[in-house]
């Protein structure tokens, strides 16, 4: 399609925060354009592999356990 609006987002960091930022931007962009692509580089691909256990940093560190438990419950 010639008039198709697209956006591509590259995730190049191996951090949970980088993945969340990309997902938030992608979900917002999906309301504005026809197609959104997420590309994960060699460093970012670990974020979407099965069995990945993210660790939250800073003030959110105590919530890592709760997040992992919820991910397990949802089958993520």
DRENTORKOL-3810 file (N, C-alpha, C; in nm, 4 decimals):
REM DRENTORKOL-3810
@n.u->0.0825; n.v->-0.1176; n.w->0.0000; ca.u->0.0000; ca.v->0.0000; ca.w->0.0000; c.u->0.0871; c.v->0.1242; c.w->0.0000
@n.u->0.0575; n.v->0.2143; n.w->-0.0882; ca.u->0.1379; ca.v->0.3354; ca.w->-0.0977; c.u->0.1110; c.v->0.4338; c.w->0.0155
@n.u->-0.0111; n.v->0.4429; n.w->0.0584; ca.u->-0.0476; ca.v->0.5415; ca.w->0.1598; c.u->-0.0482; c.v->0.4855; c.w->0.3010
@n.u->0.0102; n.v->0.3694; n.w->0.3187; ca.u->0.0124; ca.v->0.3079; ca.w->0.4515; c.u->0.1112; c.v->0.3818; c.w->0.5422
@n.u->0.0645; n.v->0.4207; n.w->0.6589; ca.u->0.1509; ca.v->0.4862; ca.w->0.7566; c.u->0.2133; c.v->0.3793; c.w->0.8440
@n.u->0.3458; n.v->0.3850; n.w->0.8603; ca.u->0.4181; ca.v->0.2857; ca.w->0.9399; c.u->0.5167; c.v->0.3551; c.w->1.0322
@n.u->0.5476; n.v->0.2844; n.w->1.1392; ca.u->0.6515; ca.v->0.3303; ca.w->1.2306; c.u->0.7309; c.v->0.2081; c.w->1.2751
@n.u->0.8613; n.v->0.2249; n.w->1.2868; ca.u->0.9485; ca.v->0.1174; ca.w->1.3338; c.u->1.0212; c.v->0.1645; c.w->1.4583
@n.u->1.0265; n.v->0.0780; n.w->1.5582; ca.u->1.0926; ca.v->0.1097; ca.w->1.6847; c.u->1.2006; c.v->0.0053; c.w->1.7087
@n.u->1.3201; n.v->0.0502; n.w->1.7411; ca.u->1.4330; ca.v->-0.0402; ca.w->1.7657; c.u->1.4611; c.v->-0.0453; c.w->1.9154
@n.u->1.4651; n.v->-0.1669; n.w->1.9691; ca.u->1.5002; ca.v->-0.1885; ca.w->2.1101; c.u->1.6422; c.v->-0.2428; c.w->2.1116
@n.u->1.7360; n.v->-0.1625; n.w->2.1603; ca.u->1.8764; ca.v->-0.2018; ca.w->2.1526; c.u->1.9431; c.v->-0.2160; c.w->2.2887
@n.u->1.8632; n.v->-0.2130; n.w->2.3953; ca.u->1.9195; ca.v->-0.2286; ca.w->2.5298; c.u->1.8599; c.v->-0.3515; c.w->2.5957
@n.u->1.9351; n.v->-0.4117; n.w->2.6824; ca.u->1.8897; ca.v->-0.5290; ca.w->2.7563; c.u->1.8415; c.v->-0.4853; c.w->2.8938
@n.u->1.7397; n.v->-0.3985; n.w->2.8951; ca.u->1.6842; ca.v->-0.3564; ca.w->3.0234; c.u->1.5327; c.v->-0.3578; c.w->3.0146
@n.u->1.4707; n.v->-0.3908; n.w->3.1246; ca.u->1.3251; ca.v->-0.3963; ca.w->3.1302; c.u->1.2653; c.v->-0.2592; c.w->3.1001
@n.u->1.3315; n.v->-0.1542; n.w->3.1460; ca.u->1.2815; ca.v->-0.0191; ca.w->3.1223; c.u->1.2781; c.v->0.0132; c.w->2.9734
@n.u->1.3806; n.v->-0.0300; n.w->2.8987; ca.u->1.3847; ca.v->-0.0056; ca.w->2.7547; c.u->1.2702; c.v->-0.0767; c.w->2.6841
@n.u->1.2413; n.v->-0.1997; n.w->2.7274; ca.u->1.1313; ca.v->-0.2747; ca.w->2.6665; c.u->0.9974; c.v->-0.2092; c.w->2.6973
@n.u->0.9785; n.v->-0.1647; n.w->2.8194; ca.u->0.8533; ca.v->-0.0995; ca.w->2.8568; c.u->0.8340; c.v->0.0309; c.w->2.7799
@n.u->0.9409; n.v->0.1073; n.w->2.7644; ca.u->0.9315; ca.v->0.2311; ca.w->2.6878; c.u->0.8887; c.v->0.2023; c.w->2.5445
@n.u->0.9503; n.v->0.1014; n.w->2.4835; ca.u->0.9167; ca.v->0.0662; ca.w->2.3450; c.u->0.7725; c.v->0.0179; c.w->2.3335
@n.u->0.7268; n.v->-0.0614; n.w->2.4298; ca.u->0.5890; ca.v->-0.1120; ca.w->2.4253; c.u->0.4872; c.v->0.0002; c.w->2.4432
@n.u->0.5162; n.v->0.0948; n.w->2.5303; ca.u->0.4256; ca.v->0.2075; ca.w->2.5512; c.u->0.4183; c.v->0.2939; c.w->2.4255
@n.u->0.5338; n.v->0.3220; n.w->2.3673; ca.u->0.5358; ca.v->0.4017; ca.w->2.2441; c.u->0.4658; c.v->0.3274; c.w->2.1313
@n.u->0.4882; n.v->0.1954; n.w->2.1216; ca.u->0.4263; ca.v->0.1156; ca.w->2.0160; c.u->0.2743; c.v->0.1118; c.w->2.0298
@n.u->0.2258; n.v->0.0966; n.w->2.1514; ca.u->0.0798; ca.v->0.0913; ca.w->2.1697; c.u->0.0158; c.v->0.2258; c.w->2.1396
@n.u->0.0842; n.v->0.3344; n.w->2.1721; ca.u->0.0333; ca.v->0.4671; ca.w->2.1381; c.u->0.0385; c.v->0.4898; c.w->1.9879
@n.u->0.1485; n.v->0.4501; n.w->1.9250; ca.u->0.1636; ca.v->0.4677; ca.w->1.7805; c.u->0.0610; c.v->0.3855; c.w->1.7037
@n.u->0.0220; n.v->0.2715; n.w->1.7565; ca.u->-0.0750; ca.v->0.1851; ca.w->1.6884; c.u->-0.2096; c.v->0.2547; c.w->1.6707
@n.u->-0.2392; n.v->0.3501; n.w->1.7553; ca.u->-0.3648; ca.v->0.4245; ca.w->1.7401; c.u->-0.3536; c.v->0.5322; c.w->1.6329
@n.u->-0.2303; n.v->0.5674; n.w->1.5952; ca.u->-0.2087; ca.v->0.6763; ca.w->1.5007; c.u->-0.1697; c.v->0.6310; c.w->1.3606
@n.u->-0.1082; n.v->0.5143; n.w->1.3491; ca.u->-0.0601; ca.v->0.4665; ca.w->1.2186; c.u->-0.1188; c.v->0.3296; c.w->1.1877
@n.u->-0.0969; n.v->0.2831; n.w->1.0637; ca.u->-0.1528; ca.v->0.1554; ca.w->1.0201; c.u->-0.0730; c.v->0.0346; c.w->1.0705
@n.u->0.0591; n.v->0.0491; n.w->1.0820; ca.u->0.1421; ca.v->-0.0652; ca.w->1.1207; c.u->0.2589; c.v->-0.0190; c.w->1.2065
@n.u->0.2855; n.v->-0.0956; n.w->1.3121; ca.u->0.3981; ca.v->-0.0675; ca.w->1.4022; c.u->0.4872; c.v->-0.1906; c.w->1.4057
@n.u->0.6167; n.v->-0.1714; n.w->1.3841; ca.u->0.7142; ca.v->-0.2801; ca.w->1.3902; c.u->0.8097; c.v->-0.2552; c.w->1.5055
@n.u->0.8345; n.v->-0.3600; n.w->1.5832; ca.u->0.9351; ca.v->-0.3548; ca.w->1.6891; c.u->1.0524; c.v->-0.4423; c.w->1.6466
@n.u->1.1702; n.v->-0.3856; n.w->1.6446; ca.u->1.2904; ca.v->-0.4607; ca.w->1.6108; c.u->1.3772; c.v->-0.4710; c.w->1.7349
@n.u->1.4193; n.v->-0.5920; n.w->1.7673; ca.u->1.5056; ca.v->-0.6163; ca.w->1.8828; c.u->1.6449; c.v->-0.6510; c.w->1.8318
@n.u->1.7445; n.v->-0.5726; n.w->1.8715; ca.u->1.8818; ca.v->-0.5992; ca.w->1.8306; c.u->1.9366; c.v->-0.7176; c.w->1.9100
@n.u->2.0617; n.v->-0.7513; n.w->1.8823; ca.u->2.1270; ca.v->-0.8615; ca.w->1.9529; c.u->2.1198; c.v->-0.8426; c.w->2.1040
@n.u->2.1363; n.v->-0.7201; n.w->2.1510; ca.u->2.1341; ca.v->-0.6930; ca.w->2.2950; c.u->1.9913; c.v->-0.6916; c.w->2.3490
@n.u->1.8963; n.v->-0.6506; n.w->2.2692; ca.u->1.7586; ca.v->-0.6423; ca.w->2.3148; c.u->1.6787; c.v->-0.7706; c.w->2.3019
@n.u->1.7290; n.v->-0.8675; n.w->2.2245; ca.u->1.6526; ca.v->-0.9904; ca.w->2.1983; c.u->1.6303; c.v->-1.0728; c.w->2.3253
@n.u->1.7184; n.v->-1.0597; n.w->2.4220; ca.u->1.7041; ca.v->-1.1347; ca.w->2.5469; c.u->1.5735; c.v->-1.1003; c.w->2.6183
@n.u->1.5247; n.v->-0.9784; n.w->2.5964; ca.u->1.4025; ca.v->-0.9327; ca.w->2.6623; c.u->1.2792; c.v->-1.0117; c.w->2.6222
@n.u->1.2801; n.v->-1.0721; n.w->2.5037; ca.u->1.1616; ca.v->-1.1432; ca.w->2.4567; c.u->1.1826; c.v->-1.2942; c.w->2.4473
@n.u->1.2924; n.v->-1.3429; n.w->2.5034; ca.u->1.3141; ca.v->-1.4871; ca.w->2.5039; c.u->1.2393; c.v->-1.5507; c.w->2.6207
@n.u->1.1966; n.v->-1.6737; n.w->2.5996; ca.u->1.1222; ca.v->-1.7445; ca.w->2.7032; c.u->1.2124; c.v->-1.7693; c.w->2.8240
@n.u->1.1579; n.v->-1.7468; n.w->2.9398; ca.u->1.2335; ca.v->-1.7689; ca.w->3.0630; c.u->1.3087; c.v->-1.6465; c.w->3.1124
@n.u->1.2990; n.v->-1.5360; n.w->3.0409; ca.u->1.3668; ca.v->-1.4129; ca.w->3.0848; c.u->1.3040; c.v->-1.3638; c.w->3.2148
@n.u->1.3873; n.v->-1.3309; n.w->3.3110; ca.u->1.3395; ca.v->-1.2812; ca.w->3.4401; c.u->1.3911; c.v->-1.1390; c.w->3.4594
@n.u->1.3047; n.v->-1.0414; n.w->3.4338; ca.u->1.3499; ca.v->-0.9025; ca.w->3.4468; c.u->1.3736; c.v->-0.8623; c.w->3.5916
@n.u->1.4638; n.v->-0.7677; n.w->3.6089; ca.u->1.4904; ca.v->-0.7108; ca.w->3.7409; c.u->1.4648; c.v->-0.5608; c.w->3.7313
@n.u->1.3815; n.v->-0.5132; n.w->3.8184; ca.u->1.3553; ca.v->-0.3700; ca.w->3.8232; c.u->1.4636; c.v->-0.3028; c.w->3.9049
@n.u->1.5030; n.v->-0.1855; n.w->3.8634; ca.u->1.6091; ca.v->-0.1149; ca.w->3.9337; c.u->1.5568; c.v->-0.0006; c.w->4.0177
@n.u->1.6447; n.v->0.0548; n.w->4.0952; ca.u->1.6125; ca.v->0.1727; ca.w->4.1749; c.u->1.5040; c.v->0.1477; c.w->4.2774
@n.u->1.4127; n.v->0.2418; n.w->4.2868; ca.u->1.3068; ca.v->0.2351; ca.w->4.3867; c.u->1.2074; c.v->0.1219; c.w->4.3586
@n.u->1.2033; n.v->0.0719; n.w->4.2356; ca.u->1.1097; ca.v->-0.0337; ca.w->4.1986; c.u->1.1632; c.v->-0.1744; c.w->4.2279
@n.u->1.2876; n.v->-0.1870; n.w->4.2733; ca.u->1.3491; ca.v->-0.3170; ca.w->4.2985; c.u->1.2660; c.v->-0.4091; c.w->4.3891
@n.u->1.2018; n.v->-0.3606; n.w->4.4945; ca.u->1.1230; ca.v->-0.4505; ca.w->4.5787; c.u->1.0030; c.v->-0.5138; c.w->4.5069
@n.u->0.9626; n.v->-0.4563; n.w->4.3950; ca.u->0.8466; ca.v->-0.5079; ca.w->4.3243; c.u->0.8813; c.v->-0.6144; c.w->4.2199
@n.u->1.0099; n.v->-0.6473; n.w->4.2062; ca.u->1.0525; ca.v->-0.7487; ca.w->4.1098; c.u->0.9832; c.v->-0.8816; c.w->4.1368
@n.u->0.9787; n.v->-0.9244; n.w->4.2618; ca.u->0.9162; ca.v->-1.0522; ca.w->4.2965; c.u->0.7688; c.v->-1.0541; c.w->4.2573
@n.u->0.6981; n.v->-0.9454; n.w->4.2875; ca.u->0.5551; ca.v->-0.9404; ca.w->4.2554; c.u->0.5327; c.v->-0.9450; c.w->4.1045
@n.u->0.6186; n.v->-0.8763; n.w->4.0284; ca.u->0.6051; ca.v->-0.8761; ca.w->3.8837; c.u->0.6312; c.v->-1.0151; c.w->3.8264
@n.u->0.7359; n.v->-1.0818; n.w->3.8749; ca.u->0.7660; ca.v->-1.2178; ca.w->3.8271; c.u->0.6523; c.v->-1.3139; c.w->3.8590
@n.u->0.5949; n.v->-1.3019; n.w->3.9773; ca.u->0.4838; ca.v->-1.3887; ca.w->4.0163; c.u->0.3633; c.v->-1.3665; c.w->3.9245
@n.u->0.3352; n.v->-1.2423; n.w->3.8925; ca.u->0.2219; ca.v->-1.2117; ca.w->3.8037; c.u->0.2492; c.v->-1.2624; c.w->3.6622
@n.u->0.3739; n.v->-1.2499; n.w->3.6146; ca.u->0.4093; ca.v->-1.3006; ca.w->3.4812; c.u->0.3922; c.v->-1.4519; c.w->3.4767
@n.u->0.4328; n.v->-1.5200; n.w->3.5838; ca.u->0.4173; ca.v->-1.6658; ca.w->3.5885; c.u->0.2713; c.v->-1.7052; c.w->3.5872
@n.u->0.1896; n.v->-1.6336; n.w->3.6605; ca.u->0.0462; ca.v->-1.6608; ca.w->3.6675; c.u->-0.0203; c.v->-1.6417; c.w->3.5302
@n.u->0.0265; n.v->-1.5423; n.w->3.4543; ca.u->-0.0286; ca.v->-1.5145; ca.w->3.3216; c.u->0.0319; c.v->-1.6022; c.w->3.2127
@n.u->0.1363; n.v->-1.6777; n.w->3.2467; ca.u->0.1996; ca.v->-1.7651; ca.w->3.1489; c.u->0.2929; c.v->-1.6936; c.w->3.0540
@n.u->0.3475; n.v->-1.5809; n.w->3.1003; ca.u->0.4392; ca.v->-1.5030; ca.w->3.0147; c.u->0.5801; c.v->-1.5499; c.w->3.0378
END
